[in-house]
């Protein structure tokens, strides 16, 4: 078990440069903020339903609900902060313990369905270069209009009412083709690519809109394979940490000021999020609709 504790200033692990064991496929980074029962369910699913061996790294924000003790008892690699430092710092700190060539971002309110990793890794093996960003497909209990997910398929909203047996019997039944526009976890990319773009941008702390910002950094670096894998599936209990936040930066405004366009313009016109996957993306056509939206983004940027 390797660990890094964060109190008032970042402390980076001396283990960060260990050579990756041959049998490990992914280094799975899981940020968690006092969600012990969800974290137990999440890690149990990774252990039961993964086909391959992976390194699991947990970043614990606070850990005052017993999760710090539990992670130690489990012998998991972990990083720790006495206060909630948000997703961006948590992910960057967890990265210091990763010893695989592939990083996976996994949320603690997710349950890995059988062979989630097999189908994701099959897609990784098809890549001709390290310029890719892939996502699994989420199954959610409620319909939110998100064309990237399978919904509504309600197998419970928390570990107490979770109908695991029903999920295992039915998770593979809905047809879902591969889709374009990967931004959300579970996501996988080469560790070297993470490092080249600088990980998650801490100006978005505690984390709202940090996902599309990360995808934009990859886009600017030249990545065009933003692919959601339809057969790689996880059940998502849906946002059990963000609801506890008392302070949220206006991530949409931060994104607009940083990139000169809204996140909606980027995900719809550049990533084509939710559309059927037809191959590596290209720059969007210079249509009148896009020019209008970019112009409106420019006006709004001046007003905020």
N, C-alpha and C positions, 0 to 999 in steps of 0.2 A: 504494500500500500504506500503510495506517495501522496504527500499533502502539502499544500501551501496555505498559510493563514494570512489574512489581510486585516490589519487593524486600522491604522491611520494612513499608511502609505503602501503602495504596491510592493509585494515581495515575490520575486520570481523564482520558480523552482529550479534547483540545481539538476533536476532530472530531465529537463526539457530537451536535452540533446542526446538522450539515449538512443542507440540504434533500434529501429523497430523490430520486434520479434517477428519471425517469418510467418507464424500462424495467425497473427492478427490482421484483420481486414480493415475495420474502421476504428478510429478513435471517436467515441460517441460522447459529446459534451452536453450535459444536462444542467441548466440553471434551475435552482429551486429556492423558493422563499417560503419557509414554514408550511410546506405542503406534504407532511410526512406520509399520510395514507396514499395520496396520489403518487408520490415518489416510489413507495413500496410497490404499488400496482404497476407503475411504469417499468421499473427495473426487473420485477418478476417476469413481465411479458418479454423483455429483451432476453432474459436468460432462458425462458421456455421456448420462445417462438423464433429465435434466430437460428439460421442454418449454420452460420460461421461463428468463429470466435472473434470477439471484439474487446477493445479496451473501453471501459465505462468510466467517465470522469464526471463527477458532480461538482458544481459550484454551489455552495450553501450560503445564501444570504440570511444572516442571523442564526438560523438553526436552533431557535429557542423552543421549538415544539418537540424536541427529541430527535430531530433528523440528523443533527451532528453526531450524536452518540450512535445512532443506527448505522450511519454510513461508515463510521469507524469499525463497528462490530462486523459489518459486511466485508471489510477489507477492501473497499473501493478506493480508487484514486480520487482525490477531491481537493478542491480549493475552498477557502472559507473567508468570509468577511463578517465582522461583528455587527455591521449594519447592512441594510439593503443598498447595494451599490448599483442595482439595475442590471439589465441584460447585457449591455455593451461591455462594461468593465468585467462582468462575470465571464462572458465568453472569451474575452482576450486573456483573462487570467487562467482559465481552464486550458487554453491552448498551450500554455507553458508546460503542461504535463503530457501532452499528446505525443505518442511515439509510433503512430502509423502514418503512412503516406496519404491517407484519405481521412478527412474530418467530416463528422456528421453532427449537425445541430439537431437536438431532440428535446422537445418540451416535456416537463414532468406531468402535464395533464394529458398525455398520450399513452395509448396502449398499442404495442407493436403486434400486428397480426402475423400469423405464421408465414414464414418465408419473405417477410418484408425486405430483409437484407439480400436475399438471393436475387430477387428481381431488380433491386437497385444496383447490385454489383454486376449483374448481367449487362445492364445498360452502361455501367462504367467501362466494362471490358470492350464495348463497341467503340469507345471514343478514340479518335485518331490523334488527339493532342490533349494536353492537360487543361485546355481552355473550355471547361464545361461546368455547369451548375445544375444539379438534378434534385428533384423533390419526389418524395412519396406522395400518395394520394390519401387525403383524410376522409374518414367517414364521420359524419356529425349527426347529432340527434335532432337538430333543428335546421330548418331551411332559412338561409340568410341571403339567397340570391347569388352565392358564390359558385360560379360555373366550374371551378377547379375541384370541388369536393363532391362526395356522394352523400346526398341528404334529401329528405329527412329519414334517417334510420336510427331509431332511438333504442339504445341498449343500456341506458342509464346516464345520469348526469354527474355521478360521483362514485367512488368505490363502494359506498354503502348499498346503492341500488343498482350497481353494475351487473348486468346479465351476461356474464362472460361466456357461458355455454351457448347461449343463443347467438352471440356475436361469432363465435368460432364455427358455428354451423352455417352461418349466412353471409359472412363478410365477403366471400369470393363470388357470390351470386350476381350482384349488380354489374352490368357491363359498363366499363369505363375505359375509353381509349386514352392513349397518351395525349398529353396536352401541353400547350406552350405557356411559358411565362413563369417558371419556377422562381419563387421568392420566399416561400414559407418553409419552416421545418415540418417534417424531417427533411433535411437537405444534405447533400454531400458534394464536396469539391476537393481537389487536391490540396494538401497542406501547403505546398509551395505557392499555390495561387492565393490562398488565404493570406499568406505572409506578404506576397508581392503587393496586394492592395491594402495592406495594413489592418486587416481584421475589421471589427465593427467600430463605427465612428462614435466616439464617446460624447461628442456634442449632442447626440440624440438621447443621452441618458435621461430618464431610466430606460428608454427603449422604444417609444412610440415612433413608428416610421423608420426604424433602423433597418428593417428587412428590405424595403425597396431601395433605401440608400445603399445598402451593401450590393444589391443587384446592379444599381447604377454604376457603382465603382467597378464592378466586373465588366459591365458593358463598355465603359470608357477605356478599360484595359484591353478590350478586343474580344471578350467572350461573346459568343452568339448562340451557344447551345444551352438554352434555358428550358429544360425539358422536365415535365411532370410524368412520372411513370405510373400508368394506370393499374398495373398488377401489384405494385408495392403499396401496401395499405396499412394504415394505422387508424385506430379509433380515437377521436378527439373529444374529451370531456368539455372543452371550450372555455378558455380564458379564466382559469381559476386564480391567477395572480394579479392580472391587470386590474381586476375589480377592487383589489385592496389598496391600490395606489391613492394616496391623498394629494400628491402633486404630480401633474403631467405637463411636460413642455408641449407646446403646440408643434408637434412633429411635422404636420403638413406645411406649416409656415417655414420651418427650418429647411425642409426639403426644397421648397420653392425658392428660398433665398440662395441656397447652395447651388442648385442645378439650373435655375432659370426656367423651370417648367414644373407643373404640378405632378405629384406622384401618379395621379390618375392618367395624365397624358402619357407619362412614361410607361406605365403598366399596360395601358390599352393600345397605344400606337407603336411602341417600340417592342415590348415583350409580348404583346398580343395575348395577354394572360387569359387563360380559359378557352382559347380557340384550339381546334384540333392541331396536333403536331404534324407539320409537313416537312420539317427539316430545319437546319440552322437558320436563324433569323437574319434578315437584312435590314438596313436602315429603312424607315418608313417612307412611303411615297410622299412627295411634297405636295399633298393635296390641299385644296382650299380649306377643308375642315381642320386639318392639322395646323395650317398657317393661322387660322382664326384662333384655335386653342392656344397656340404658342404666343400669339399677340395678347390674348386675354391674360395668360400667365404673366407676361411682361408687365401689363398694367397693374395686376394684383400685387406683383412683387414690389412695385413702387409705393403701393398704398399700405403695406404692412410694416 
